[in-house]
Amino acid sequence: MNKKTKKLVLLLAASLLIMVSWHVMAEGTVYAQAVTEKTYSDEKTRFPDIKLPVPPDKTERDYLGLSGKNTFMVGDINAEIVIIEVFSFYCPTCQAQAPRVNELYNNIQADSNLKDRVKMIGIAATNSPFEARSFKESHNVPFPVFSDEDAEIAIALNVKYTPTFIGVRVNGKGSQQQFYWRPGAFTDPSQFLQEVLKTSGTGLNKGN
């Protein structure tokens, strides 16, 4: 199997896995909530060294605190916490969740203690740049969104459901540690934010 064929097989497998997961995610989330209130993992693990293109838009570069380099890692973002949403253009749950995710962003930006310390990005799993841009525009997503057309990032992050939310501790100099993992949607943006802040261990949930 040549490299091109192997890449295509991986893409198809990842796409199929994510699409099948959309149909079972809602039932799985309800079941998890019935069994336990904790619907996330707070295990601290090494975050993969994924590389993303520096946004061409200056406003987005300034938001992330990036220079004009070709690529960057999540740990290069000028913040203490980065919240990543892995979504898909074809995921109905992701589309329904978009207003809540936008509210989450607005809540962060409205808090002077958080706006420069907590940033958000989106990873559009299996989506072309056009599809990622269409999702961003149609749902007025206010934070940077990156195409993951070949699902390489989703595979590296071991994402099996969309949406999946990941919390990463960063320092703007390359350091990156995953501390939060939530497969599935959330219902209360404020509660979700406090959950992430508390789990991060930064003390930001106490207003420090």
C-alpha positions as CSV (number, residue, x, y, z in Angstrom):
1,M,0.0,0.0,0.0
2,N,1.6,3.3,-1.1
3,K,1.6,6.4,1.0
4,K,-1.3,8.1,-0.9
5,T,-3.5,5.0,-0.6
6,K,-2.8,4.6,3.1
7,K,-3.6,8.3,3.7
8,L,-7.0,7.9,1.9
9,V,-7.8,4.7,3.9
10,L,-7.1,6.5,7.1
11,L,-9.2,9.5,6.1
12,L,-12.2,7.3,5.1
13,A,-11.9,5.3,8.3
14,A,-11.7,8.5,10.4
15,S,-14.7,10.0,8.6
16,L,-16.8,6.9,9.0
17,L,-15.9,6.7,12.7
18,I,-16.9,10.3,13.3
19,M,-20.1,10.0,11.3
20,V,-21.2,6.9,13.1
21,S,-20.4,8.5,16.4
22,W,-22.7,11.5,15.7
23,H,-25.7,9.1,15.8
24,V,-24.8,7.5,19.2
25,M,-23.4,10.6,20.9
26,A,-26.7,12.0,22.1
27,E,-27.8,8.7,23.8
28,G,-24.3,8.3,25.2
29,T,-24.3,11.7,26.8
30,V,-27.7,11.2,28.4
31,Y,-26.6,7.8,29.7
32,A,-23.4,9.4,31.1
33,Q,-25.3,12.1,32.9
34,A,-27.7,9.5,34.4
35,V,-24.8,7.5,35.7
36,T,-22.6,10.3,37.0
37,E,-22.5,14.1,37.0
38,K,-18.9,14.0,35.8
39,T,-19.1,13.9,32.0
40,Y,-15.4,14.8,31.4
41,S,-11.9,13.6,32.1
42,D,-9.5,15.7,34.1
43,E,-6.5,13.5,33.5
44,K,-3.3,15.5,32.8
45,T,-1.5,14.2,29.7
46,R,1.0,15.4,27.2
47,F,-0.8,17.3,24.4
48,P,0.4,16.3,20.9
49,D,2.7,18.6,18.9
50,I,0.2,19.4,16.2
51,K,1.0,22.2,13.9
52,L,-1.6,24.7,12.6
53,P,-1.2,27.5,10.0
54,V,-0.9,31.0,11.3
55,P,-4.2,32.8,10.5
56,P,-3.9,35.2,7.6
57,D,-6.3,37.5,9.4
58,K,-4.5,40.0,11.6
59,T,-7.3,40.2,14.1
60,E,-7.1,36.4,14.6
61,R,-3.3,36.6,14.9
62,D,-3.5,39.3,17.5
63,Y,-6.2,37.3,19.4
64,L,-3.8,34.3,19.6
65,G,-0.8,36.5,20.1
66,L,1.1,35.0,17.1
67,S,3.7,36.4,14.8
68,G,3.9,36.0,11.1
69,K,5.4,32.5,11.1
70,N,4.0,29.8,8.8
71,T,2.8,27.4,11.5
72,F,2.4,27.4,15.2
73,M,1.6,24.9,18.0
74,V,-1.1,25.3,20.6
75,G,1.5,26.0,23.2
76,D,2.6,29.1,21.3
77,I,-0.7,30.8,21.9
78,N,-0.3,33.8,24.3
79,A,-2.6,32.6,27.1
80,E,-2.7,30.3,30.1
81,I,-5.6,28.1,28.9
82,V,-6.7,27.2,25.4
83,I,-10.1,25.6,24.9
84,I,-10.3,23.6,21.7
85,E,-13.6,22.6,20.0
86,V,-13.2,19.7,17.6
87,F,-16.3,19.9,15.4
88,S,-17.5,19.1,11.9
89,F,-19.6,21.0,9.3
90,Y,-21.7,17.9,8.9
91,C,-22.4,17.3,12.6
92,P,-25.9,18.4,13.5
93,T,-25.0,18.5,17.2
94,C,-22.2,20.8,16.4
95,Q,-24.5,23.1,14.5
96,A,-27.0,23.1,17.3
97,Q,-24.2,23.8,19.9
98,A,-22.7,26.7,18.0
99,P,-24.8,29.5,19.7
100,R,-23.7,28.1,23.2
101,V,-20.1,27.9,22.1
102,N,-20.3,31.5,20.9
103,E,-21.8,32.5,24.2
104,L,-18.9,30.8,25.9
105,Y,-16.5,32.9,23.9
106,N,-18.4,36.1,24.7
107,N,-18.5,35.3,28.4
108,I,-14.7,34.9,28.4
109,Q,-14.2,38.2,26.4
110,A,-16.5,40.1,28.8
111,D,-14.4,39.1,31.8
112,S,-11.4,41.3,32.1
113,N,-9.7,38.7,34.3
114,L,-10.1,36.0,31.6
115,K,-10.1,37.6,28.1
116,D,-6.2,37.7,27.8
117,R,-5.7,34.4,29.7
118,V,-8.2,32.0,28.1
119,K,-8.4,31.6,24.3
120,M,-10.5,29.4,22.0
121,I,-9.8,27.7,18.7
122,G,-11.8,25.3,16.5
123,I,-10.6,22.2,14.6
124,A,-12.9,21.2,11.7
125,A,-12.4,17.5,11.5
126,T,-12.6,16.0,8.0
127,N,-13.6,19.4,6.7
128,S,-12.0,21.2,3.7
129,P,-11.0,24.8,4.2
130,F,-14.2,25.8,2.4
131,E,-16.3,23.7,4.7
132,A,-14.5,25.1,7.8
133,R,-15.0,28.6,6.6
134,S,-18.6,28.0,5.7
135,F,-19.3,26.7,9.2
136,K,-17.5,29.7,10.8
137,E,-19.5,32.2,8.6
138,S,-22.9,30.6,8.8
139,H,-22.7,30.3,12.6
140,N,-20.8,33.6,13.2
141,V,-18.0,31.8,15.1
142,P,-15.9,34.5,16.6
143,F,-12.7,32.6,17.2
144,P,-10.2,31.1,14.8
145,V,-11.2,27.9,13.0
146,F,-8.7,25.5,11.3
147,S,-9.4,22.9,8.6
148,D,-8.5,19.3,9.3
149,E,-9.4,17.9,6.0
150,D,-7.4,14.6,6.2
151,A,-8.4,14.1,9.9
152,E,-4.8,14.0,10.9
153,I,-5.3,16.2,13.8
154,A,-8.4,14.4,15.0
155,I,-6.6,11.1,14.8
156,A,-3.6,12.6,16.7
157,L,-5.9,13.9,19.4
158,N,-7.8,10.5,19.5
159,V,-11.1,12.3,18.9
160,K,-13.9,9.9,18.2
161,Y,-16.9,12.2,18.6
162,T,-17.9,15.6,17.5
163,P,-18.1,17.9,19.2
164,T,-15.2,17.2,21.6
165,F,-13.9,19.9,23.9
166,I,-10.2,19.9,25.1
167,G,-8.6,22.1,27.6
168,V,-4.8,22.8,27.3
169,R,-2.5,24.6,29.7
170,V,-0.1,26.8,27.8
171,N,2.5,29.5,28.4
172,G,2.9,31.1,24.9
173,K,6.4,29.6,24.6
174,G,5.6,26.1,23.5
175,S,4.6,24.4,26.8
176,Q,1.4,22.5,26.5
177,Q,-0.4,20.1,28.8
178,Q,-3.9,18.6,28.3
179,F,-6.0,18.8,31.5
180,Y,-9.6,18.5,30.3
181,W,-11.5,16.3,27.8
182,R,-15.2,16.3,27.2
183,P,-16.8,14.3,24.3
184,G,-20.2,15.8,23.6
185,A,-22.1,19.0,23.9
186,F,-22.7,21.2,27.0
187,T,-25.9,22.9,28.0
188,D,-24.7,25.8,30.2
189,P,-21.8,27.9,28.9
190,S,-21.1,29.5,32.3
191,Q,-21.1,26.2,34.1
192,F,-18.9,24.7,31.4
193,L,-16.4,27.5,31.7
194,Q,-16.2,27.2,35.5
195,E,-15.7,23.5,35.1
196,V,-12.7,24.1,32.7
197,L,-11.2,26.8,34.9
198,K,-11.5,24.7,38.1
199,T,-10.0,21.6,36.4
200,S,-7.1,23.7,35.0
201,G,-5.6,24.3,38.4
202,T,-4.8,27.9,37.5
203,G,-7.0,29.4,40.2
204,L,-8.8,31.5,37.5
205,N,-12.1,30.1,38.7
206,K,-11.5,32.1,41.9
207,G,-10.9,35.3,40.2
208,N,-7.1,35.3,40.8
